[in-house]
Structure formats: structure tokens, C-alpha cells
Amino acid sequence: MSQHHIALFTFTLGSTESISPDALRAMWVNASGSGNVSVGRKNPEGTWRDRPIYTLYASQSLANLPEVEHRLRRALEGAHLHATLTGLH
């Protein structure tokens, strides 16, 4: 991840769902309209959460975040993933 990337979105998936890092990055590149992005996944151990938390990172200068979020939500739905998406911007 670039030192100039910031976290823009986090999400969790349904308890039986998962997405590979490559598939997630491709979805994020498409939704953001930028190849300068990265993704992360944390498995929070010892907490009440039993599902991984996915984080999407991009440059601070990524434009039109509401439209990016809309495209991302559509992409998740199109992949039949039940995501709880949170914008951090």
C-alpha cells in the first residue's frame, strides 16, 4: 500500500461469504476508476466480530466519492455479496 493511500471504505460480508484479494482489488479499481488503489482484510480475533473487515484504500485526491460509493455498492450487489459498507470519508 502506498504511503499516500488512506482508508476510504470498510465493509463486512455475510457470514458465509468471502472475496479473494484479486477479485476485491479488481472491483475496487473498477468502482474507483483508478489503478492507484489497494485493499486489506483483517480477521479481528478476540472480539465480538466473527467476520473479516475489508478496507479499501486510495489516494486522498480520489474524486467524486459519492459516485464511487454508488458504483461500489452496485458492484457488490452484482457479485451477489451482502455487504455492510461504511464510508470513512
N, C-alpha and C positions, 0 to 999 in steps of 0.2 A: 504494500500500500504506500502510495506517495505521502510524503510528509505534509503535503498541501491538501490532502483529502480530509474532509470532515464527514461525520455521520449525518446522513440526511433522513433516513428512514430505518425503522426496525419493524420486524414482524415475527409472528409465530404462525405455525401451520396447525391444522387439525392433528389430533393425537396419533393418527395412523398415516400421516402424510410426511413426505420428505422431498427435497430437491437437491440435485447434485450441485457442487460449486460451479461447474462449467455451464450447466443449464441456467442457474441463477444469474451468473455474470452475463450470459447472452441476453437474458430477459431484461436485465438492468441496462445494458448497453442500448438495446432497442428502445426502452422506455425513456431513457435519459437523452438519447440522441448523441451520446459521447462515448468514445472508446477509453477516455481517461477516467475510469471508474474502478472500484474494487468492491468485493463482498467479504463478509465474515460470518462466522457461526460460532456461538458459544453454547455449551451444554452446562447450564447452571446447576452444579452439584450442591447438594445440601440445602436446597431452597424449596419452597412450595411449588415452584415451576418444574414440570417434568418434561417440558418440550424445549427444543433448542430455540434460541433467539438469533434470528438472522439480521445482519446490519448491512445497509447499503451505503457506500461512501462515494463521494465525488468532490470535485473542486468547489470551493465556495462560490465561484462565479457561474455555476450552473444556472442557466436562465429558465424562467417560467416554471417554477416548481409546482404550482397548482396543475398545470397541464402534464408535467412529468408524472405527478402522483396519479392523475387520471389514467394515463397510459399504463402505468404500473399496475393499478387496480384491475384494469381490463385484461392485462397480460396474465395476472394471477388467476382471474376468473376463467380466461380462455384455456389455461392449463388445468382447470378443474381443481385448483388448490383453494382451500378455505382459509384465507389468511386474515389475521388481525393486524392491520397495517397502522403504524403510528408515524406521523411526520415529525421530525425533530427541528424543522426549520422555522 
